[in-house]
Amino acid sequence: ERAKNYISSLGSKIIIGINIEGSFPEKSIQKNELKQICLGLYNSYSNVKIVILMSPGRVSKTNKIISELNLDFVIPSYTTKTILDVAALIEQLDLIISPDTSIVHLASAFDKPIVSIHENNRLSYRLWSPSSTLSKTVFAESTYGITNYSVEEIIHYSLSFIQQIEKEICE
């Protein structure tokens, strides 16, 4: 109920969830890339609200990042305290962008459109790739962590999913 109420309070926009946290710091989306992703999406399709997912231990750090972005269409999620909390929220989102973490697998369980960011390690990808019917992965140049990946690809894939979502809404 909490997730449904939260999402319905955001209006009739496409709701994009972005998980910026990785399983270790090198697998996290950095503030500069986050801003580029958010602006790229919004500048191409302004009927979006971008929700940054927050875990209990990262509330102040995540709020600080969002505040520094200074983009009124980017907001924090409520704090998800358990895996069930975050699963309920993910179920309500229209699109998820995330580094290769458990968020990718939760989104896949709900068959949500997902754009994942993965280190350039094909064996790891083969083992842990998203299984949603609508998923795209952007590979970093680095074999450890996610550095030097294409923000433009993330935006491109996300916008193609948004077009599909809009098409389904209109049908």
N, C-alpha and C positions, 0 to 999 in steps of 0.2 A: 504493500500500500504506500509506503514511504516513497519508493521509487516512482510509482505511478503518479502520485501527487506532485512530486518534484518536477517531473517531466511535463505534466499537464500545466503547471504554473508558468512554463516557458513559452506557451502559445503555440501557434501552428507553424512552426519553423522546422527545418531539418535540424535535428539535434545530433551533433558530432561529438563523440567522446574521445578525448585524447589522453592517453596514459603517457606521462613523460618519464616515469620511473622505470629503470631497468633493474635487473637482479643484482647488478653492481654498477658503480658510477659510470663506467665507460660504456654501458649499455643504455644510458639515459639520453633523452632528447634535451639538448641544451637550449637555453633561453633564446639565443639568436635564431636557431633553426625553428623553434616553436613560433616565434613572431613571424618569420617568413611563411610558414605553413598557414597560420591563422589569417594573415593578410592576403595571401594568395587565394585562399578559399573564399574569403569574404569579398574581395575585389572582383571575383568572377561570379559569385553567387551570394547576394547579400541576405537572402532569406534563411540564414543559418544562425544557430546559437552554438557556440563551442564550449563544451563542458570539460574542464580539466579534472581528471579523476584524482581523488585524494585519499591517502591512507592515513591512519591515526598518527603515526610518527613523523609525518611530513607536512602537517597542516600549515605551520607558520612559514616554512620554506616555500611551499606551493603558493600560498596566499601572497607572499612577497613577490614571487615571479609574476603572478597574474597582475598584481598592482603595478609592477614595473613595465609590463606590456602596455598598460593604459589603453586597452581596447574594450569598448563597452559591450561587444558581442562575445567576449571571452569571460567565462565565470567559473568559479570553483564548484565542484560537486559538493554534496554534503559529505561529511566524513564517513567513509565506509569502515566499519570496525571489524567485520568478519568477511570471509569469502562469500557467504550468502548475501551480505549487504551489497557487495560489489557485483555479484551475479544478478541480483534483482535490478540494479541500475543498468547494467549492460543490456539486459533483456529489453529495456525501454528505449535504448538509443537507436538511432537510424544508421549510424556508421561509426566505426571505431578505428582509430589510428594508434598504433602502439609498437614499441620495440618488442622483440621476441621475449615475451614474459607469459605468465599465467593468464593475463588479460586476453591474449590472442586465443588461448584455448577455451576460455569462457565464452568469448564471442563466437568461436566456432561451434560450441555446444548449442548455441541459440541460432546458428546459421546466419549470423549477422554479416553484412558487408564489412570487410576489414582490410586495411592497408597496414601491413606489418613492415618493420624495419629490422633487417637481420644482418649480422656480421657476415663477411664473405667466407663462409665455411659451409660448403655444400653437404658434408656429412651431417653436421648439426641441423641444417635446414631440412634435410631428408627425414630426420628423426622428429623434428619439432615444428614442421611447417603448419600453417593454418589449414583447416579442413572445411571452412565455409565454402559454399558453392560460389559465393562472390568474394574472392580474396585475391589480392595482389601483394607481392613482396618487393620491396626496394632493398637491394643489397648495398652495404657499405663497401668501400674499397678496403677497409681494414679487416683483418682476419680475427682480430680480438677487439670486441666492442663495436660501436657504431659511429665511426668517424668517416667523414668524406662520403656521405650518401647524397643522393639527388633529391633535394627538396622539391624541385620541379616535377619529378616523377610522382612523389607523394601527392602533390596538388592535382596533377593530371589524373591519376587513378581515382582519387577521391571525387573529383568532379564527374568522372564517368559514372561512378556509383550513384552520385546525387542525381544525375540525369535519369538513371534507371529507377531510383526511388520515386522521383517526381512522376515518371511515366506510370508507375504502379498506383500512385495516389490518384491520378487522373482517370484511371480505368474503372 
